[in-house]
Amino acid sequence: MTSMLRRQTDLPSHVVQFTRYLRKQDFNISLREELDYLKAFSKRIPTSYEEQESLCKALFVKNRKEFLRFDDLYSAYWNRLAL
């Protein structure tokens, strides 16, 4: 994960990078869903980590396997940026 993880200067760039990370973890995320995620952020930036996670989960998780893996992947990705 480290090789693809780079600090970005804006939230939309991080969103795109996170979407690519999930795709590499076998999440089936369409370009349309990625655009919906970006659009949601352009209308209202989540005010908490939990709100951001819930939005992403609602848009990207499609089955039980993804549901069970999502929280750990989300935490691993965003916590790594905090280092």
Secondary structure as a PSIPRED ss2 file (coil, helix, strand):
# PSIPRED VFORMAT (PSIPRED V4.0)

   1 M C   1.000  0.000  0.000
   2 T H   0.000  1.000  0.000
   3 S H   0.000  1.000  0.000
   4 M H   0.000  1.000  0.000
   5 L C   1.000  0.000  0.000
   6 R C   1.000  0.000  0.000
   7 R C   1.000  0.000  0.000
   8 Q C   1.000  0.000  0.000
   9 T C   1.000  0.000  0.000
  10 D C   1.000  0.000  0.000
  11 L H   0.000  1.000  0.000
  12 P H   0.000  1.000  0.000
  13 S H   0.000  1.000  0.000
  14 H H   0.000  1.000  0.000
  15 V H   0.000  1.000  0.000
  16 V H   0.000  1.000  0.000
  17 Q H   0.000  1.000  0.000
  18 F H   0.000  1.000  0.000
  19 T H   0.000  1.000  0.000
  20 R H   0.000  1.000  0.000
  21 Y H   0.000  1.000  0.000
  22 L H   0.000  1.000  0.000
  23 R H   0.000  1.000  0.000
  24 K H   0.000  1.000  0.000
  25 Q C   1.000  0.000  0.000
  26 D C   1.000  0.000  0.000
  27 F C   1.000  0.000  0.000
  28 N C   1.000  0.000  0.000
  29 I C   1.000  0.000  0.000
  30 S C   1.000  0.000  0.000
  31 L H   0.000  1.000  0.000
  32 R H   0.000  1.000  0.000
  33 E H   0.000  1.000  0.000
  34 E H   0.000  1.000  0.000
  35 L H   0.000  1.000  0.000
  36 D H   0.000  1.000  0.000
  37 Y H   0.000  1.000  0.000
  38 L H   0.000  1.000  0.000
  39 K H   0.000  1.000  0.000
  40 A H   0.000  1.000  0.000
  41 F H   0.000  1.000  0.000
  42 S H   0.000  1.000  0.000
  43 K H   0.000  1.000  0.000
  44 R C   1.000  0.000  0.000
  45 I C   1.000  0.000  0.000
  46 P C   1.000  0.000  0.000
  47 T C   1.000  0.000  0.000
  48 S C   1.000  0.000  0.000
  49 Y H   0.000  1.000  0.000
  50 E H   0.000  1.000  0.000
  51 E H   0.000  1.000  0.000
  52 Q H   0.000  1.000  0.000
  53 E H   0.000  1.000  0.000
  54 S H   0.000  1.000  0.000
  55 L H   0.000  1.000  0.000
  56 C H   0.000  1.000  0.000
  57 K H   0.000  1.000  0.000
  58 A H   0.000  1.000  0.000
  59 L H   0.000  1.000  0.000
  60 F H   0.000  1.000  0.000
  61 V C   1.000  0.000  0.000
  62 K C   1.000  0.000  0.000
  63 N C   1.000  0.000  0.000
  64 R H   0.000  1.000  0.000
  65 K H   0.000  1.000  0.000
  66 E H   0.000  1.000  0.000
  67 F H   0.000  1.000  0.000
  68 L H   0.000  1.000  0.000
  69 R H   0.000  1.000  0.000
  70 F H   0.000  1.000  0.000
  71 D H   0.000  1.000  0.000
  72 D H   0.000  1.000  0.000
  73 L H   0.000  1.000  0.000
  74 Y H   0.000  1.000  0.000
  75 S H   0.000  1.000  0.000
  76 A H   0.000  1.000  0.000
  77 Y H   0.000  1.000  0.000
  78 W H   0.000  1.000  0.000
  79 N H   0.000  1.000  0.000
  80 R H   0.000  1.000  0.000
  81 L H   0.000  1.000  0.000
  82 A C   1.000  0.000  0.000
  83 L C   1.000  0.000  0.000
